[in-house]
Amino acid sequence: MNEYPRFFGDSLQSHYPVIASEIALALRHQQTQIELVASENIVSPAVLEAQGAVLANRYAEGIRCCAASMSIASRHLRSIA
């Protein structure tokens, strides 16, 4: 009955591999480097999981291109647009 069978199963990697790669690089950087920026925080995996939970659907615009709002990959957006 689901008209969009892949909608709930597709990953960021399958649609935006460059952005997924940049996120993975940022995670590795955060895990191995010390950032001395007072306004930045490192959150636990539980917080990251909660922020990406279905509760975020309430505020999502539903636009597939909203990945552009991820500042972590903004330097690559021009190359994949």
N, C-alpha and C positions, 0 to 999 in steps of 0.2 A: 503493500500500500504506500510505501514511502516513495514519493516522486523524485527525491534527491538522495539516492542511496549512498553516494560518496560524500555528501555534505558533512555528515557527522563523523566520518572516518578518515578523511584526507588530512594529511599533515602539512605543516608549514614547509617542510622539506620538499614535498611533492609539488607544491605550487610556486614556492619562492626559495629555491635552493641557495641562492646567494645570500639572502637575508638569514636563512637558517644557519649557514656557515658563519656569518658574522656574529650571530648570537652565540654560537659555540666558541668562537675565538674570544669574545668578550668574557664568557664564563671562565675560560682557561686563564685569561689575563687577571680576572678578579681573584681567582684561586691562587695565583702564584706571585702577584705583585701587590705592593702596598700603595694605595692611593691616598695622598695627603690633601684631600679636598674636604673641607669642613661640612659642606652641604650634601655630601654623598654618603649613603649608607649601604651596607651589605646586609641583605635580608636572608633569612633561613630558607631552605627548600620548601618548608611548609607554607611560608608566606608567598613564595613564588607560585606554588601550587594553588593556593587560595585565590590569588589574583587572576589566574588563568582559568578558574572554575566556571561552571555554567552560570554562576551568579553575575558574571561579567556580561552575559548576554543582554541583560536589562539595559545596559548603557551602550551596547554596540550599535553602530549605524547600519550594519548589514551590508556594507560596501566592501567588496572583495579587495579593493585597493587600499583599505584602511591600514594595511601593513606599513604604508608610507609614514604613518605616525610614529613608527619605531625609530627614535632618533639614533639608536645604536647602529642602524644600517643606512642612515641617510646619505652617507657618502657614496653608496652604490646604487641608489635609486635611479639616478639618471641612466646608468648603464643597463638597467633591466626594463625601463619604461618603454 
